[in-house]
């Protein structure tokens, strides 16, 4: 079987092993410390992960987007899931029971490699976030998060776009800062022409300039 390199490849291979489920915005999908009985593949929408401390502190951990897996870390570590996961938009997931995903892993030579790449990418992202928290200024962390949320614009490959328009309060939580810092940084970037706020999006006109401000 060929290498899985598109969303359709994943769905073609795994659809017969699982069941699609819809989760409205705000619905919980996984709970911290629960045993993982299903691995989820995101078909559409977005999930956010949060950790709750014993003192009640809620800390944002990461986001999951289409084509990404949730819960597969526990598949390898045999440990409970380490965070709460909830839909931050209307989301469709493919739920695959652990025993079935293990059978697919045994019988398909490419899937273990894809799982490893997915895990390595997520580890790299989380490591980078940790480094940024320690090494970057608040302004630098805003710039880094804007770059992370962006994607190329097909009709203008030298520019990037963030869509939908991020909520500044949410962005501040991600980088352990304040809404005022995010708003002030974005306003300064807009005045410099590095980016612009458009209806429903932010367009980054000078990605290289934004990268240089990540300090």
Backbone torsions as a table, in degrees:
resi	resn	phi	psi	omega
1	UNK	NA	142.2	-173.8
2	UNK	-73.3	170.1	-179.4
3	UNK	-69.2	138.9	178.9
4	UNK	-84.5	112.0	-179.6
5	UNK	-129.9	9.9	175.0
6	UNK	-138.8	163.2	177.6
7	UNK	-58.3	-40.1	-178.2
8	UNK	-63.8	-36.6	178.6
9	UNK	-59.9	-46.2	179.9
10	UNK	-60.1	-47.0	-177.6
11	UNK	-65.2	-40.1	179.7
12	UNK	-58.8	-42.4	-175.9
13	UNK	-76.8	-39.9	-169.6
14	UNK	-99.3	-14.5	-174.2
15	UNK	-57.7	-38.1	-176.5
16	UNK	-74.1	-11.2	-178.7
17	UNK	-96.4	-13.2	-174.4
18	UNK	-133.4	-167.1	-177.5
19	UNK	-137.3	135.2	178.4
20	UNK	-78.9	138.3	177.6
21	UNK	-135.5	142.8	178.7
22	UNK	-102.1	137.4	179.1
23	UNK	-126.9	112.7	176.4
24	UNK	-62.9	157.4	177.6
25	UNK	-52.6	132.0	178.6
26	UNK	93.6	-6.2	-178.1
27	UNK	-81.4	137.0	176.6
28	UNK	-76.2	141.7	-179.1
29	UNK	-113.6	-47.5	175.1
30	UNK	-127.6	154.3	178.7
31	UNK	-121.4	139.5	179.7
32	UNK	-54.5	133.3	177.5
33	UNK	77.5	2.7	176.0
34	UNK	-78.4	150.0	172.7
35	UNK	-68.3	136.7	-179.8
36	UNK	-86.8	113.5	179.4
37	UNK	-104.9	-18.1	179.1
38	UNK	-135.6	144.7	170.1
39	UNK	-98.0	136.8	-178.2
40	UNK	-109.5	132.9	171.8
41	UNK	-109.1	124.9	-177.3
42	UNK	-79.9	121.3	177.9
43	UNK	-90.4	-44.9	176.5
44	UNK	-152.5	158.6	-180.0
45	UNK	93.8	-161.9	-177.9
46	UNK	-151.0	145.0	175.5
47	UNK	-119.7	147.5	173.1
48	UNK	-120.0	145.3	-179.4
49	UNK	-112.3	138.3	-178.7
50	UNK	-134.0	147.1	175.0
51	UNK	-111.8	135.5	177.5
52	UNK	-110.3	125.1	178.3
53	UNK	-83.7	168.1	178.7
54	UNK	-63.3	-25.5	179.5
55	UNK	-84.3	-3.4	178.4
56	UNK	97.5	0.4	179.3
57	UNK	-70.0	132.2	180.0
58	UNK	-107.9	121.6	-176.6
59	UNK	-122.7	126.6	177.3
60	UNK	-69.0	136.6	-176.8
61	UNK	-109.3	-54.1	-173.7
62	UNK	-168.4	168.9	174.4
63	UNK	-116.6	153.4	176.9
64	UNK	-125.2	135.5	-175.1
65	UNK	-123.9	172.3	-179.5
66	UNK	-51.5	141.1	-178.0
67	UNK	83.6	-6.7	-179.0
68	UNK	-95.4	153.7	179.8
69	UNK	-98.5	152.3	174.2
70	UNK	-129.8	132.7	177.2
71	UNK	96.6	-7.5	-175.1
72	UNK	-76.2	-16.6	174.4
73	UNK	-62.4	-43.7	179.8
74	UNK	-65.1	-25.7	177.5
75	UNK	-60.6	-36.9	-177.6
76	UNK	-90.5	-30.6	-176.3
77	UNK	-92.5	-12.8	-177.3
78	UNK	59.4	31.0	-179.3
79	UNK	-117.3	160.1	177.3
80	UNK	-63.2	160.8	177.0
81	UNK	-66.5	142.3	-169.0
82	UNK	-97.1	4.2	-178.3
83	UNK	-154.8	160.2	170.5
84	UNK	-78.4	144.1	177.7
85	UNK	-129.4	128.5	-178.9
86	UNK	-136.7	153.4	179.2
87	UNK	-76.2	127.5	176.8
88	UNK	-101.5	2.6	169.1
89	UNK	-153.9	169.4	174.8
90	UNK	-59.3	125.7	-168.2
91	UNK	-131.2	142.9	174.0
92	UNK	-117.5	127.0	-179.3
93	UNK	-120.6	151.1	168.4
94	UNK	-103.0	112.8	179.6
95	UNK	-92.9	124.8	-178.9
96	UNK	-121.8	120.1	178.7
97	UNK	-56.7	145.7	-176.2
98	UNK	-56.6	-42.4	-177.5
99	UNK	-65.0	-32.4	179.5
100	UNK	-74.8	-39.3	178.3
101	UNK	-66.5	-33.1	176.5
102	UNK	-65.0	-37.4	177.6
103	UNK	-66.1	-39.8	177.6
104	UNK	-64.3	-40.7	178.8
105	UNK	-61.2	-38.5	-179.9
106	UNK	-70.4	-33.2	-169.9
107	UNK	-100.7	-3.9	-179.2
108	UNK	-126.7	120.3	-172.9
109	UNK	-70.8	-21.5	-176.2
110	UNK	-90.3	-29.8	-173.9
111	UNK	-61.9	-42.5	177.2
112	UNK	-57.2	-38.7	179.0
113	UNK	-65.5	-41.1	179.1
114	UNK	-65.1	-40.7	176.3
115	UNK	-60.4	-44.4	-178.9
116	UNK	-62.6	-40.9	179.0
117	UNK	-65.7	-40.3	178.4
118	UNK	-62.5	-45.0	179.3
119	UNK	-65.0	-41.0	-179.9
120	UNK	-64.7	-39.7	178.2
121	UNK	-64.2	-43.2	-179.9
122	UNK	-66.5	-39.5	177.6
123	UNK	-63.2	-40.9	179.6
124	UNK	-63.1	-43.6	179.9
125	UNK	-61.6	-46.7	-177.7
126	UNK	-67.9	-35.5	176.4
127	UNK	-64.8	-42.8	179.0
128	UNK	-62.8	-39.1	178.5
129	UNK	-62.9	-41.2	179.4
130	UNK	-63.3	-44.4	179.2
131	UNK	-62.8	-42.9	180.0
132	UNK	-62.0	-39.0	-180.0
133	UNK	-60.5	-36.7	-177.4
134	UNK	-85.5	-39.9	-167.5
135	UNK	-98.0	-23.7	-173.6
136	UNK	-101.4	152.6	171.6
137	UNK	-71.6	169.6	178.1
138	UNK	-59.4	-42.1	177.9
139	UNK	-61.5	-41.9	179.5
140	UNK	-63.5	-37.7	179.2
141	UNK	-68.4	-35.1	175.3
142	UNK	-61.5	-47.4	-179.9
143	UNK	-61.9	-42.5	-179.8
144	UNK	-62.5	-40.9	-179.1
145	UNK	-70.2	-36.8	176.1
146	UNK	-62.2	-41.4	177.3
147	UNK	-64.3	-40.2	-177.5
148	UNK	-66.5	-34.3	-178.1
149	UNK	-81.3	-12.9	-172.5
150	UNK	-85.1	162.7	175.5
151	UNK	-146.5	157.9	-178.2
152	UNK	-63.1	149.9	172.6
153	UNK	-96.0	124.0	-175.4
154	UNK	-58.5	-40.4	-176.4
155	UNK	-84.7	-9.6	179.5
156	UNK	-142.7	77.2	-172.7
157	UNK	-61.6	-15.6	179.0
158	UNK	-86.7	-1.2	179.0
159	UNK	-119.4	163.9	178.4
160	UNK	-125.2	159.3	179.4
161	UNK	-135.9	143.7	172.8
162	UNK	-114.2	116.9	-176.2
163	UNK	-145.3	128.9	4.3
164	UNK	-74.5	171.7	178.9
165	UNK	-58.6	122.0	-177.1
166	UNK	-68.6	145.0	174.4
167	UNK	-81.0	124.7	-173.0
168	UNK	-62.8	-33.6	177.9
169	UNK	-62.9	-43.8	179.1
170	UNK	-65.1	-40.2	-180.0
171	UNK	-64.0	-38.9	179.4
172	UNK	-64.0	-40.0	178.4
173	UNK	-62.0	-40.1	-178.7
174	UNK	-60.2	-37.0	-172.9
175	UNK	-106.4	11.1	178.6
176	UNK	57.4	51.9	179.6
177	UNK	-137.5	-156.0	-178.2
178	UNK	-120.7	158.6	177.7
179	UNK	-61.1	-37.8	-178.9
180	UNK	-62.3	-40.1	178.5
181	UNK	-64.8	-43.4	179.0
182	UNK	-62.5	-48.5	-178.5
183	UNK	-61.2	-44.4	-179.8
184	UNK	-63.3	-42.2	-179.5
185	UNK	-66.3	-45.0	-179.8
186	UNK	-63.4	-40.8	179.2
187	UNK	-62.0	-41.5	178.7
188	UNK	-65.5	-40.7	178.7
189	UNK	-64.5	-35.6	178.7
190	UNK	-68.2	-41.9	179.0
191	UNK	-63.4	-32.4	178.8
192	UNK	-80.2	-8.2	-179.9
193	UNK	82.7	8.7	179.6
194	UNK	-69.7	-35.9	179.1
195	UNK	-147.3	169.6	175.5
196	UNK	-142.9	146.9	175.2
197	UNK	-91.2	120.1	179.5
198	UNK	-112.5	167.4	177.5
199	UNK	-56.4	111.9	177.0
200	UNK	78.4	9.4	-177.1
201	UNK	-161.6	168.2	167.8
202	UNK	-119.5	128.4	177.4
203	UNK	-103.8	125.3	177.4
204	UNK	-95.9	109.1	-175.8
205	UNK	-83.7	-27.0	-177.9
206	UNK	-130.6	79.1	-179.1
207	UNK	-57.3	-39.1	-178.9
208	UNK	-63.9	-38.7	178.8
209	UNK	-66.4	-38.0	178.6
210	UNK	-65.7	-40.4	178.1
211	UNK	-61.1	-39.3	-178.6
212	UNK	-67.2	-22.6	-180.0
213	UNK	-85.8	-1.1	178.7
214	UNK	-78.8	70.6	-178.7
215	UNK	-153.5	NA	NA
